[in-house]
Amino acid sequence: MTEQVQIFDSTLRDGEQAPGIALDGDQKVAIATQLARLGVDVIEAGFPISSPGDFESVSRIAREVEGPVIAALARTERDDIDTAWRAIRHAAAPRIHVFMATSPIHMEYKLRMDPGDVMAAVKSGVARAKAHTDNVEYSPEDATRSDPDFVIAVCEAAVTAGATTINIPDTVGYATPGDYGDLIRRVVSEVKGTRRDVTISAHCHNDLGLAVANSLAAVEAGARQIEGAINGIGERAGNTSIEEVVMALKIRKDAFEVDVNITTEEIYESSRLVAEHTGYPIQYNKAIVGRNAFAHESGIHQHGVLRNRATYEIMDPKAVGAAGSSIIIGKHSGRAAFKFALDRIGIQLDPSTFEAAFRRMKEIADQSGEIPDSQLRAIVDEVVSGIEVLEGVASSFQ
């Protein structure tokens, strides 16, 4: 039986921490409802103690959104944990996500705690969360810049105190796939061991552009939960892009040999909704959901796609909820694509007029780039009118 990788969506918590994003309660509920349609396993709904508005939004999601586990973030402090529980207690499947940093720089400058203090705080914090719910996750913040032996020791203590998920955050996007995979492998071997009730999770940031690669390396190393956000939004350069990880695991199932419980046809709508509510646009060349993800302008590529889509597309656009492939007419387009575009708008030309229109399109595209259908019609009208004028002049001399 194929193992399942859980998808932990943090769009509403870590994603919302991106500068300039401030979602209200209705927007958060709308996004959470769409995430449930998408089929994510866990929705991290927010950080309840951070503000009254966040507490209320998390509470609404816990009451109104069905399907996924609803998680709330908390530091190891008693008030954080109790507030998180009050926010999610009405969820059918609640989870408290407790975090405490373990790197030397965080312990010295942010926490002003020594390793012994951190260890004690983790034990008490996880135990406090466990008193509220059996579903507790612990994250050693900045794990990839921490002493690996200390990370292992703290995670073992968290499991002993009741944590059922151990998440290894690459908080500042420092790791490479090799060293992150090695750390995950150690956690799987030494912390999880033979415990079937403990899940090892990966949480990667994209500061070096490696969040998705690191997350996939974690899956190869035995992680069975991936954390991220729709469109990869989040602090600084963002989080692991949920849609990219999901489709990588789906398309390259031969390489990863795992599956995910995601309705991929809901990806495009999830992406669009998050972009709309956050005000964060999707870059044109964004994998999976970008405007150009299934668009072709190069004549060679267009010719191939028109013969067989699989020549230049490794997934069906409809599998992620996109309308389909796009043939873009521009300076790189060839005759096959030009004919396809004319056929699409109902224009048939004889061979000589076609060649004249094709040459004129190239001239204009060299200056203006993409040629929309309205401009194609104008080009054809211009060429046909010119030919008619020339024919009229020629007939006057006969």
Secondary structure, DSSP 4 states (H G I P E B T S, - for coil): -PEEPEEEE-IIIIITTSTT----HHHHHHHHHHHHHHT-SEEEEE-GGG-HHHHHHHHHHHHH--SSEEEEEEESSHHHHHHHHHHHTTSSSEEEEEE---SHHIIIIII---HHHHHHHHHHHHHHHHHH-S-EEEE-TTGGGS-HHHHHHHHHHHHHHT-SEEEEEETTS---HHHHHHHHHHIIIIIITT-TT-EEEEEEB-TTS-HHHHHHHHHHHT--EEEEBGGG--STT-B-BHHHHHHHHHHTHHHH-EE----GGGHHHHHHHHHHHH--PPPTT-TTTSTTTTEE-SHHHHHHHHH-GGGT-SS-GGGGT----EE--STT--HHHHHHHHHHTT----HHHHHHHHHHHHHHHHHH-S--HHHHHHHHHHHHHHHHHHHHHHHHT-
